[in-house]
Amino acid sequence: MVDEPDKTLRRRQRLAEIAERGLEDVQKLHDRALATDDPAEFERLTAAFCRAGDAVRGAIEQSMRLERQQRRLERDRRLREALRAEARRKAEAAMRARVAAAGAPWPEDPSRH
């Protein structure tokens, strides 16, 4: 099973490739539009240029959204880990206090010997 960060990275790489190819196409359309003397051809090429430019912007925006989502998920994961560690620390401190209140010694960690 593929984990989500790898999947997101692959999606972002594909979107970057699409954007790069799209930029090349946009540049070619631009060059062709400037080179033509036919007004109808110029209009057709500029309309295609605008549509291709919109598609490139869309790919870039989607890539940026995925990057923000990935950062947010990573931040949330780190926060959950920190909260779990804090909860474990508090639970152990409470247990130590109960054991100490009962007058019993706290068992040593066998891995420390």
Number of C-alpha atoms within 10 A of each C-alpha: 3 6 7 11 16 10 11 16 15 12 15 20 13 14 20 17 13 16 21 15 13 19 18 13 17 23 15 14 21 17 12 16 21 12 10 12 10 10 10 10 13 18 12 13 21 18 14 17 21 14 13 20 18 14 17 22 15 14 21 18 13 16 21 14 13 17 16 12 14 16 13 12 14 13 12 12 12 12 12 12 12 12 12 12 12 12 12 12 12 12 12 12 12 12 13 16 13 13 14 12 10 9 9 10 10 12 8 8 7 6 5 5 5
